[in-house]
Amino acid sequence: MPDSNTSTQDFVSIRDIKDNVVIQENGQMRMVVLASSINFALKSVDEQHGILLQFQSFLNTLDFDLQIYIQSRRLDIEPYLELLRGLDGKQDNNLMRIQLREYIEFIRTFTKDIDVMSKNFFVVIPYSPSKVDFSRGITDMFSPKPKSKGTPNENNFEEHRIQLEQRVGLVTAGLARVGVRSITLQKDDLVELYYHLYNPADLTGSAPLAE
């Protein structure tokens, strides 16, 4: 357990978010890519085999570490039900009105006992201007933040950012060959992502990132 005198800020390893780059207290820089999913189960056996081989080839081309993070969030279905109820009053066809009401009741009953979840898939690409500890996870929640070392300054930040973006380009191209679309998170999306990482109780009902 942490010391009672340890502040919450001591557990937050982020020093700054600049030009869509997360800068940690230990000097490590990260960019985060939001990736689409593949309905692997609906693919044929040959397609599945091809996807696995392509993904293996992609990983083998990398000379740096990656973090893959899956975020599950419970959807608030009530706004959708309100939208359907609004359509109910606009229906002139009695049969359509009955079917719509039955559908609303089905959705309401189904979601009463079962949480409807959505998932976001993130790939975290790290870059370090100096040798830092890459073993720490995306949140660094369970140990205080490390002392700053090798933190990029204004003079060399742009150079390091370009190096990091080149890594991101390799990752997005590799994912595209597997059939996975990806987009680099912007600053506002990164703030939202890390906020929910440190406040998981608030992770409900919000819209997907970077739509």
N, C-alpha and C positions, 0 to 999 in steps of 0.2 A: 504494500500500500504506500502511496506517496506521503511525504511529510505534510503535516497539516499547514505548514507555512509556505508550501509550494503553491504558487498561483496557477490559475488555469492557463495563463499565457505561456507558462513554462512548458506546457505540453503541445503547443502549437509551433510547428517547425517552419512555418512559412514566414519569410522576411518581407517578400514583396511579390506582386504580380505585375509584370511589365511587358508590354508588347506580346501578350498572350503566352508569356513564359513565367512559370512559377519558380521563384528563387527561394531556396531554403536557407536556413540559418547556417548550415554547414557548407554552403557554397554550391551545392548541387542545383542544377537547372533542369526543369522538366517542362515538356509540352504534352498535352493530353488530347488524344484523338477519340472521337465518338464513332463507333463502328456499328454497321448494320448487322443483322443476324441472317443466317441461312437456314431454311427449313430442311435440315439434313435428312430427316426421316422420310421425307417425300421424294428424295432422290433415288434413282436406280442404283443398284449395287455398283455398276461401273462408274457412275457419276460420283458416288460416295468415295470410291477408291481413288478417283482422280483428284477430288478435293483434298483428301488426306495426303496424297503424294505432293500436291502443289503446296500445301501448307508446310509440310516437312521441308520441302526445298526452300521455301521462304525463310523459315527459321534458320536453316543452315547457311544462308547468305549473310546473316547478321553477325557482326563482331562486337555487339553491345547487348546489354541486358534489356529486357522488357518487363513491364508489369501489366497484367491483364486483370481488370477489375470489373465485376458484374454488380450492378446496383439494382435491387428489387424495390419497387415502391407499390404500395396499395393504392389503387385508384378510387377516387371518390365518384361513385356512379350517379349520385343525385342530380348533378347538372344535366346529365344525359336524360334522366327520367323527366326532369322538368321540361326539356326540349320536346320530348315525346308527348307530354301532357298538353303542351301548347299546340301541337299538331292535331291533337284530338278534337279541339274546338273548331278547327278549320275544315274538318272532313264533312262533305255533303253526302257521301255514300255510307249508308248504314252498315253494310258488310265490312267496308274498310275500317270504320270506327270500331266495330266489334273486334276485328283482328288486331287493331292497334292496341286496344285496351287489354286484350289477352296477352299480347307481347309485352306490354308494360308490366303486367302482373307477373309474367314469367321472369323477366329481368329482376324485378324487385324480390321475388321469392328466392331466385337462384343466388343473388348476391347477399341475401340476408345471412346465410349460413356459410358461404364460401367467399373468401377474400379474392377479389379480382386483382391480379398483379400485372404490372408491366416491368420489363427489364431493359436496362441500358447497359451497353457493353463499351468499356473504355480501354484504350491501350495507352499506357504511360511510358513516354520515351525520355530517358534520362540523359543528361550530359554533365560532365564535371570538368570545370577549368583546372582542377587539381584532384589529387587522389582523396576521395571521401568514401564514407561507408555506404555502399549500395544495398546493404542487407535490410535497411530500415524500410518499413512498409509505406503505403500511400498516406496513411493517416498519422503514423508515429504516435499513436494514442497512449501506449502503455509505458513509455519512459520519457523523461524530460528531454527537451530539445537539446541537441549538441551545441557546443560552443562554436562560434563562427570560425571557419577556416577556409581560405581560398574563395571568399565571396567576390564575385565579379564586380569591378568598379565601372564607372561610366565610360572610361577610356577603352576597355576591352570587352564590354558587354556585347556590343554589336557583332564583334568577331565571333564570340562564343555562340550568340544567337543564330548566326548563319550556319555554324557547324551543327547546331541542334536541328535547325530546319532541314538540313540535308539528311539527317537521320529520319526525320518525320517523312520526308519524301520517299525514302527507301521503304518505310513501313507502309505508307498508303499505297504505293505501287505494288508491293507484295500482297497486300490484302486484296487489291483490285483483281489480281490474277487468280485469287481464290474465289472471287465473286462477291467480296465484301466491300460495300461502299463505306467511305469514311470521311470525316470532316474534323478539322482542327478546332478545338474549343477556343472561343474568344474570351476576353477578360471577364465579362459579366457571367458567362457560363461557368468559368473556372471558379469564380466567387461562389456561385450557387452550389456547384459540386462540392467544394471543400466545406462550405457551411453545413451541408447535409451530412458530410462525413463526420464532422464533429458534433452534429446535432441530429442523430439518427431518429429521434422521436418525432421530429418534424417532417420526416420523409413520407408524406402521404398526400395524395390528391393533386400534386403539382404536375404541370405539363412537362413532357419530355424536353430535355435540353437540346438546344441548337436545331430546332425544327426547320 
